């Protein structure tokens, strides 16, 4: 994999609050909220007149909101018309793909400055409707009509990983506990409560209602209780990501233009995309406990940058389910197959650990507005590497290399992006 023909920099980024906002706020409102924060976090300012093109990630506003043809609508809201505006769809990896396309447009010399964004408003539908819309990212011939929704598909991945590597439900609980702790400190996250705080809320509610006070001795006992019901065995409620409304925006610039917007650009030193069979039933055992698309995208990134997993200081991975975070850490090369669970238990993926993972709270607590998830991950990497996370949330060690991993469907699409402070 060769290097990009021209250097590309991330010069500004911002996001809306992720959460359950409909009907008070719709996608158009959240998009403008993200735009305003991105402007604020672009050091020397940026305006629509300086932007050449919009690359928008959105999975399925057609089904969620009965709104197709989304890119020119979003371009109009931020004053970009009549410049080119295109929407990219790759299930939950939609804005990761948009980011890659924006990078390549600058690297090719077509553009100098672009806006990459993602947006999804999911709460216009009820849970049943959201489940049906998301199922469009699976194989509708062999999976959806057989009743296989995404919790069921990822439950199959978890079951296979348990069987092959001896992983246990408690290993997944460590991931949930860690991501709830991280989300607690993220003011943009949908859920800002730790598991112990959730437990305390249940206790206070029981006391208020005159019911017996729960006597969970720790987080694990709570997560094994009826308050964490089974969704698709072995995955429980707290293993699953959220239904979320949100938007996120990034500004990219060529090396020649980057310093007009910031004195401290982050450089896109690696970008990769992979694909795999849409259906789980087509994947052999080794491809059920590992995602081929992630491994292909990661190899492209490492080849392009000349860096490896040991060089990465912080990473946002696609934890649509807790098992997906574990598998991603193995596929990206941070741990050998079957070894991530023990590393997570040792605390290596905490904010203060060897490999800080999902400092935002991940999809698990920050939220998962599917079309905005990839750009949302990159906003977090940007904030951490630039020191904007603030307070306890900010990773204390020096962050020279950051990574984002965005997965689509049950692993049929993956985009991996590597950002560095230094030019490579």
QUIBELZI-V423293 format. One line per field, one symbol per residue. ss: DSSP state (@ for helix, = for strand, . for the rest). psi: psi as a letter, one per 30 degrees, with the letter a starting at -180 (. if undefined). A space follows every 10 residues. Layout:
ss = ???
psi = ???
This chain:
ss = .......=== =====...=. ......@@@@ @@@@@@@@@@ .......@@@ ..=====... @@@@.....@ @@@@@@@... ...=====.. @@@@@@@@@@ @@@@@@@... ..======== =.....@@@@ @@@@@@@... ...@@@...@ @@@@@@@@@@ @@@@@...@@ @@@@@@@@@@ @@@@...... ....@@@@@@ @@@@@@@@.. ........@@ @@@......= ==..==@@@= ....====== ====@@@@.. .....===== =====....@ @@..@@@... .@@@@@@@@@ @@@@@...@@ @..===.... =@@@@@@@@@ @........@ @@@@@..... .....==... .@@@@....@ @@@@@@@@@@ @@@@@@.... @@@....... ========.. ..======== ....
psi = jllkfkkkkj flllllkkaj fkfekleeee eeeeeeeeee gjeglkleff kflkjkkkdi feeeghjahe efeeeefggf kglkkkkkkh bfgefeeeee eeefeefffe leklkklkkk jfgflleeee eeeefffajf efeefggjle eeefeeeeee eeeefgllee eeeeeeeeee eeeegjffle khkleeeeee eeeeeeeegg lkkkhkfaee eefglffilk ejkgklegfk alkkkllkkk kklleffeff flfilkkjfk klklllkeke ffklefgfgk jeeeeeeeee eeeefglaef fkfkkjljhf lefeeeeeee efgellkffe eeeeefgfgl egaeikkhff fafeeelije fgeeeeeeee eeeeffgfek bfekkflkjf klkkjkkkbh gfkkkkkkkl elk.
